[in-house]
Amino acid sequence: MRAEFGGRIVEPLHVTLERTDGEDGRGLVAAVREYAPRGRPVAVRGEKLFITPSPYRGGDVLKLQVAHNESLRRETDALRSAIHTAGLRSLYGDDRSMTVTVLERVDRHGSLDQSRWGLPLELFTADELIVSRIVDASTYDILDRVAI
């Protein structure tokens, strides 16, 4: 994909489950740590490729829409519930599709022919939670990492 679209590979590949309005990350870290012992690793598969502008990553990004499955829904619902129980408000709302940003700062728009890329595509097993804060268009401050 990088040869087709240019840009930089996002490391680590991840699903952003929630963005909150919390200025202080301690509440979010506590909520994630409370959830983690109950969490279960889940397979993440990408099913649709698209390009979109990203103010958080400073340009266009190549994303894969995440294929829904019951175990992924159950785990994300439980984690979001823990975050909301901690009093943190969602900036996304309830009707947000999950995506994985594969490439950032895409510099050319290649083929979005879905059949060309062998979709759906197994991406990774989500077995770690990363709590981060956006500092600017190129910097994420990682506040905590927790294995599940």
N, C-alpha and C positions, 0 to 999 in steps of 0.2 A: 504494500500500500504506500509505503514511503516513496518508492521509486515512481509511483504514479502521481502522487499528490504533493510531494515535497514536505517541508515542515520538519518538526521534531517529534520523536516518539515520546509519549507521556509515560513517565516512570514514577511510581508503579502504576500499572493499569488499575483502575478502580471505578467503582460506582459511587457517585455522590448521592447519598440517601437523603440528606437534609441540609438545609442552610438555616441557621437560626439568627435571631436578632440579639443574641447575647453579646454584650461588650466584654464581659469577663468569661473566659473559657473554662473556669473551674467548675461551674455548674454542668456544663456539657461533658467535660471529662468525667465527672462523678456519675452522671447518668449512664454514660457508655460503659464505665467500669462496673456499675451495678448490673447492667444487662449481660455483660460478657460471659459470666459463668453459665448462663442459661442458653446462650447462643449456640447455634450449630453451623458448621461450614456448609455452604451451598454452591452449586455449580452455576456459573454465569455464562450465558450464551448470547451472542449478538445475532440479531435477525434482520436488521435493515440499516444500510449505510446512508449517511447524509452529511452535508457540510452546513455549518451555521456560524455566524459571527459570535465571538465570545469576548465580552468586555473583561472577563476575569483572566483570559489568557492572551490578550493583546492581539487579536486578529481572528481569522477564520480557523475553525477546528473541524476535523473529521471525526464523526461519532458513529457508534453502533447503538441502535436501540436494543435494549435488553429484552430477550424473550421471557415472557411470564411463565412461571411454574408455581405450583402450590407451596413448595418448601421455601422458595425465595419470598413469596408474598407473606408467608407466616413470619419469617425472620425479620423482614423489613417492617412489618406492622408492629411486632413486639419492640423493636428498637425505637421506632418513632413514638410509640406509646411511652416508653421510658423517658425519652427526651421531653415529650409534652408534659408528663407527670412532674418532671423537674421544673416546670414553669417556663420553659423556653418555647417561644412562638415560632412557628414555621414561616419561612419566607417563601416557600413553594406552594403551600396549600395542599389540599387532599388529592387533586387530580393531576399528579405529575408522573409522566412516564420516566422510567429509568434508562439512563444512557451511560456508555463508556466512551470517554474521549480518548481516541487512539493516537491522533496526531494533532499537535498544536502549531499555530502559525503556518498553516497550509499556504503554500505560495503558488499553487496551480490547481485547477479543478479538473481532475481526471474523470475516468468513467465511473458513473454511479450505477452501472448495470449490475443489479443485485446478483444475477446468476453467475457473473464473472468471478465473484469472490467466494463462492462455495458456502453461501449462507443457508441455514444458520451455522454459525461458527462457534466452537467451544473456545472461550476466552481464558477463563481461569476458575479456580475454586476460591471463593471468598472465605478466607479463614483468619482474617485480621481486620480489626477496625482501626481506622486512622482518624484522629480528631485534628483538624487543621484550621488555620485562620488565614484568610486571604490578606496579604500585606499590600501587594500591588499587582500589576498585570503579569509579572513574571515570578512572583515569590509567594509561596505558601509556607507558613510557619507551622510545623508539625508540633502540636501540643502534647500528643500522647499516641501510643500504638498499643493495642491490646489484642492478643490472640484469642480466638474462639474455637 
